[in-house]
Amino acid sequence: MAQRVSIVTGAASGIGRATALALAAQGDQVLAADLDGDGAARVAEEIAAAGGSAAGRAVDVADSDDCARAVADAAALGQLGALVHVAGMAVADDTVEQLSDAALERLLAVNVGSVFRLSRHAIPLLRAAGGGVIVTTSSVHAYASMPANAAYAASKGALVALTRQMALDLAPDGIRVVGVAPGSVDTPMTRAALERMGTSAEEAGFDASGSATAIGRVARPQETAAVLAWLTTPAASVVNGTTIAADAGLLARLV
Ligand SMILES: NC(=O)c1ccc[n+]([C@@H]2O[C@H](COP(=O)([O-])OP(=O)(O)OC[C@H]3O[C@@H](n4cnc5c(N)ncnc54)[C@H](O)[C@@H]3O)[C@@H](O)[C@H]2O)c1
């Protein structure tokens, strides 16, 4: 069988980077896309050094032309089979009163609009191939949140609905659409959020977020990536239209 091509956004860092590595280890050719083009190229080099196959691209997932180009670049590598949306952002001062229109629009464009923009170009290729998989990255914040997280939580809730909707619309084409809702993962995004809360990961020992999980610690990016990568495989053929929590039991705890 020809090697499947998969696109991973947000591939320069954290969960996206780990997902790109996991998909390459599964045998995919990976197009590692990120706003940080140098970081994406480094991840592609890392994959190549491990014997895999990858290309890194500078892509702003909020930009339509960039998204079209990224899908075309992936198609030039071979048969596209999976599109894994991981790129996302959070912002400071994230309350309805504080957030400016510009900050709100940027966050929604990156966290939600990106799924429309990239998928729009990828779907015809997946359809022509007889099917494929699209994965979105939501968050536990779609279901339960914390103060000052308005736009981020709204964007992650929108992804749950969008994933369900796309699964229905694309099922006739053999395209499965699934989401993952990570809990707290040790990535630069989480560390930055802790700093915004006036602490550091070191000071917190990640206890602030980790102690709320059933397993008593935050997840490593590789653990979250393993779920994302598995969802793209035929083993997950009956997981469709839903967003599954990979949250180490964070949502399970009431007190
Ligand atoms: N870390 C967590 O605890 C956690 C929990 C739940 C959900 N998530 C979600 O997982 C995803 C990855 O988060 P992470 O923690 O690995 O973050 P991260 O900050 O380590 O990585 C995010 C990556 O996305 C890239 N990116 C941001 N804006 C982009 C854009 N416009 N175009 C292309 N790339 C862009 C960044 O350059 C970065 O490389 C995000 O969608 C995030 O909301 C993270």
The ligand as an SDF file (V2000), in Angstrom:
LIG
                    3D

 44 48  0  0  0  0  0  0  0  0999 V2000
   -1.7660   21.9100   26.6400 N   0  0  0  0  0  0  0  0  0  0  0  0
   -2.9510   21.6020   27.1250 C   0  0  0  0  0  0  0  0  0  0  0  0
   -3.0920   21.3370   28.3330 O   0  0  0  0  0  0  0  0  0  0  0  0
   -4.1440   21.5420   26.2150 C   0  0  0  0  0  0  0  0  0  0  0  0
   -5.3590   21.1250   26.7590 C   0  0  0  0  0  0  0  0  0  0  0  0
   -6.4770   21.0550   25.9420 C   0  0  0  0  0  0  0  0  0  0  0  0
   -6.3830   21.4050   24.6060 C   0  0  0  0  0  0  0  0  0  0  0  0
   -5.1940   21.8250   24.0930 N   0  0  0  0  0  0  0  0  0  0  0  0
   -5.1510   22.1760   22.6820 C   0  0  0  0  0  0  0  0  0  0  0  0
   -4.1520   21.4110   22.0540 O   0  0  0  0  0  0  0  0  0  0  0  0
   -3.6230   22.1540   20.9550 C   0  0  0  0  0  0  0  0  0  0  0  0
   -2.1040   22.2040   21.0690 C   0  0  0  0  0  0  0  0  0  0  0  0
   -1.7690   22.8690   22.2570 O   0  0  0  0  0  0  0  0  0  0  0  0
   -0.3290   22.7840   22.9270 P   0  0  0  0  0  0  0  0  0  0  0  0
   -0.5540   22.7820   24.3720 O   0  0  0  0  0  0  0  0  0  0  0  0
    0.4770   21.7230   22.2860 O   0  0  0  0  0  0  0  0  0  0  0  0
    0.1970   24.2470   22.5560 O   0  0  0  0  0  0  0  0  0  0  0  0
    1.6090   24.7880   22.0650 P   0  0  0  0  0  0  0  0  0  0  0  0
    1.5330   26.2420   22.3220 O   0  0  0  0  0  0  0  0  0  0  0  0
    2.7220   24.0050   22.6290 O   0  0  0  0  0  0  0  0  0  0  0  0
    1.5550   24.4990   20.5040 O   0  0  0  0  0  0  0  0  0  0  0  0
    0.6350   25.1390   19.6610 C   0  0  0  0  0  0  0  0  0  0  0  0
    1.2730   25.2460   18.2990 C   0  0  0  0  0  0  0  0  0  0  0  0
    0.2960   25.8240   17.4310 O   0  0  0  0  0  0  0  0  0  0  0  0
    0.9700   26.7640   16.6380 C   0  0  0  0  0  0  0  0  0  0  0  0
    0.0600   27.7860   16.1540 N   0  0  0  0  0  0  0  0  0  0  0  0
   -0.5570   28.7590   16.8810 C   0  0  0  0  0  0  0  0  0  0  0  0
   -1.2400   29.5560   16.0660 N   0  0  0  0  0  0  0  0  0  0  0  0
   -1.0650   29.0850   14.8020 C   0  0  0  0  0  0  0  0  0  0  0  0
   -1.5010   29.5040   13.5320 C   0  0  0  0  0  0  0  0  0  0  0  0
   -2.2520   30.5960   13.3780 N   0  0  0  0  0  0  0  0  0  0  0  0
   -1.1330   28.7880   12.4440 N   0  0  0  0  0  0  0  0  0  0  0  0
   -0.3580   27.6910   12.5790 C   0  0  0  0  0  0  0  0  0  0  0  0
    0.1120   27.2680   13.7620 N   0  0  0  0  0  0  0  0  0  0  0  0
   -0.2430   27.9560   14.8640 C   0  0  0  0  0  0  0  0  0  0  0  0
    2.0350   27.3650   17.5380 C   0  0  0  0  0  0  0  0  0  0  0  0
    3.0590   27.9940   16.7780 O   0  0  0  0  0  0  0  0  0  0  0  0
    2.5110   26.1470   18.2970 C   0  0  0  0  0  0  0  0  0  0  0  0
    3.5810   25.5050   17.6330 O   0  0  0  0  0  0  0  0  0  0  0  0
   -4.3030   23.5080   20.9870 C   0  0  0  0  0  0  0  0  0  0  0  0
   -5.3940   23.5080   20.0970 O   0  0  0  0  0  0  0  0  0  0  0  0
   -4.7970   23.6150   22.4090 C   0  0  0  0  0  0  0  0  0  0  0  0
   -5.8940   24.4720   22.5430 O   0  0  0  0  0  0  0  0  0  0  0  0
   -4.0780   21.8980   24.8820 C   0  0  0  0  0  0  0  0  0  0  0  0
  1  2  1  0
  2  3  2  0
  2  4  1  0
  4  5  1  0
  4 44  2  0
  5  6  2  0
  6  7  1  0
  7  8  2  0
  8  9  1  0
  8 44  1  0
  9 10  1  0
  9 42  1  0
 10 11  1  0
 11 12  1  0
 11 40  1  0
 12 13  1  0
 13 14  1  0
 14 15  2  0
 14 16  1  0
 14 17  1  0
 17 18  1  0
 18 19  2  0
 18 20  1  0
 18 21  1  0
 21 22  1  0
 22 23  1  0
 23 24  1  0
 23 38  1  0
 24 25  1  0
 25 26  1  0
 25 36  1  0
 26 27  1  0
 26 35  1  0
 27 28  2  0
 28 29  1  0
 29 30  1  0
 29 35  2  0
 30 31  1  0
 30 32  2  0
 32 33  1  0
 33 34  2  0
 34 35  1  0
 36 37  1  0
 36 38  1  0
 38 39  1  0
 40 41  1  0
 40 42  1  0
 42 43  1  0
M  CHG  2   8   1  16  -1
M  END
$$$$
